């Protein structure tokens, strides 16, 4: 199973959908920069909530992978 197939399977299994973004945010350089910045924020967020005893769902990392690979939905 490829990474993309595993990503799709996770989305289907949990009912997750990608957020929408405009066309400019989906350019390769911009989307990779956004994914990096979001990954830093998600890491801090998860560290804080793990300290409180909660377990992350994985949705945030799923979305970051989708952003980095250009899988966001477009506004129509």
Rosetta blueprint (number, residue, H / E / L):
1 X L
2 X L
3 X H
4 X H
5 X H
6 X H
7 X H
8 X H
9 X H
10 X H
11 X H
12 X H
13 X H
14 X H
15 X L
16 X L
17 X L
18 X L
19 X L
20 X E
21 X E
22 X L
23 X L
24 X H
25 X H
26 X H
27 X L
28 X H
29 X H
30 X H
31 X H
32 X H
33 X H
34 X H
35 X H
36 X H
37 X H
38 X H
39 X H
40 X H
41 X H
42 X H
43 X H
44 X H
45 X H
46 X H
47 X H
48 X H
49 X H
50 X H
51 X H
52 X L
53 X L
54 X L
55 X L
56 X L
57 X L
58 X L
59 X H
60 X H
61 X H
62 X H
63 X H
64 X H
65 X H
66 X H
67 X H
68 X H
69 X L
70 X L
71 X L
72 X L
73 X E
74 X E
75 X L
76 X L
